[in-house]
Amino acid sequence: MTESTKAIVVFDIDGVIRDVSGSYRRAISDTVEYFTTQAYRPTPTDIDNLKSEGIWNNDWDASQELIYRHFVSQGQNREKLPLDYENIVTYFQRCYRGTDTENWNGYICDEPLLAQPSYFQELTKSGIAWGFFSGATRLSANYVLEKRLGLQSPILIAMEDAPGKPDPTGLFATINILENGSNQKQTVVYVGDTVADMHTVEKAKSVDNSRTWLGVGVLPPHVQEIAEVREAYTQKLIQAGAKIVFNNVQELTIKTIAKLEA
């Protein structure tokens, strides 16, 4: 990192770099429906409400929790339910990645991109160090970053590398790689689409107050269709710590970063 670097920007991936409403979220609904024997299929609102609790960033865990809550609502005892977490993960992955482990053919293949390679090139030209901290698996994250976006060996801390958000360990790990031994305490911008992402920034700030931390929210596409839903989601992100909320990640420009720092 050069002395001219103005800030560090770390991006979440799902809902920020790629639209996962028809992939990860669809896989959650499919999984819950399967394990409740077609009795309950969570809606996008159900999933948003769960994730707004701030602790269900992992979609395997979220699927399991929705299954549990369905059966509990039917009067069953959570502790006595014969759920096998590994079976839930396996079914989820079959929906998301597909049935071919070598050449994926699942929902991941159809995820719309929410950013273009040129956006990251502009950040680099402007002296902004950038990387990714995501709850996605490394294989899934690299699929979109390298295969779809064509980024060359991007800095990435994925599910396997750190505890799940809102634990800030992975965010600190990303920053350490990007700073590359520099003693200069740069402003850190973390861009995410969930309450857990914003809580991650707040927790990082409580651990290290020697630098400026900025949480930037991005509205995932599925909440932008209805004005009331969009506004409610925006307010949740702001209440969780977002300094500003954008419709698209590429609205975070060098100028907006400078304004946020001011």
KADA-V675836 format. One record per helix or strand of 3 or more residues. SS is the DSSP state (~ for helix, > for strand). FROM is the first residue (numbers start at 0). TO is the last residue. If there is no record, write none. Layout:
BEGIN
ss: {SS,SS}
from: {FROM,FROM}
to: {TO,TO}
END
This chain:
BEGIN
ss: {>,~,~,~,~,~,~,~,>,~,~,~,>,~,>,~,~,>,~,~}
from: {6,23,43,58,77,84,106,116,128,137,158,168,186,194,212,220,226,243,248,253}
to: {10,34,50,72,79,95,109,124,132,147,160,178,191,206,217,222,238,245,250,260}
END
